[in-house]
Structure formats: structure tokens, C-alpha cells
């Protein structure tokens, strides 16, 4: 299996697992945060009201956007 095929299969499995977690009222991450790997998945799976709350909290705590730039969800 090539690296490209492996990456495609990994992405498909991750999407399936994340969809199942969300369908069961779970989340795709917990105490370890989102980081870079799940950023797109969080944007796809999170409730819009929760996303707005996360953005507001981040804006309040980091108005200049300098903390962990690009690595925190929905930034």
C-alpha cells in the first residue's frame, strides 16, 4: 500500500469513527485538545452554538491571537 493510499484510508476511518462518536453524543477529543490533526473534523462535527462559545472564550482570553497560533480549534 502506498503512502497516498494509506493516508486516504486513515482519513476515511477517522471520519467514520468521528461520525459514530458524534451520533452517540460524544466528541472527537477531550482533555488533549484538537491540535492540528482534528481541526477540520471539529469544524465539521461541533454544534454551531458550542463553536461560537469556544470562539468567544478564546477571543476573551487571547484577543491578539498569539497563544498556540493555528493549533487551537476553529481559530
Secondary structure, 3 states (H helix, E strand, C coil): CCHHHHHHHHHHHHHHHHHHHHHCCCCCCCCCCCCCCCHHHHHHHCCHHHHHHHHHHHHHHCCCCCCCCCCCCCC
